[in-house]
């Protein structure tokens, strides 16, 4: 009987730990480290919330602040890319990573980050918004004038996953 109690205690402890870590992550405020208009409206953050819904809500809560930073007025359309700072800003010459996104207008030798886009936001002046949450699969959500969030299903998701897996195990990639 005590062995069973120990097993239940371990399960409950694990669940508690996962919930605690999730709450710590989501309660930690997102820090905007850089905004710029290199090629696009770029935002570099230290992290975003874990869930798609919370990422979208984060942008909606900070929309006016970001519009002011980018000097976006009531134009027909604007697009914002939110990037993860990852291990911090780096120098493109000294970095051991080859896939970098650099901010040429940044007044620092360390003006690049590893390419890791977290969120893309497209806003139209007719009230429609499109959010693409980037990760293993890019999931797109549309919010209409009515405020209802609709997830746009990707018909070719499993085909892309299969292609990525096959490409990653292709022996020719390692020659």
Buried (B, 14 or more C-beta within 10 A) or exposed (E): EEEEEEEEEEEEEEEEEEEEEEEEEEEEEBEBBBBBEBEEBBBBBBBBBEEBEEBBEBBEEBBEEBBEBBEBEEEEEBEBBBBBBBEEBBEBEEBEEEEBBBBEEBEEEEBBBBBEBBBBBBBEEEEEBBBBBBEEEEBBBBBEEEEEBEEEEEEEEEEEEEEEEEEEEEEEEEE
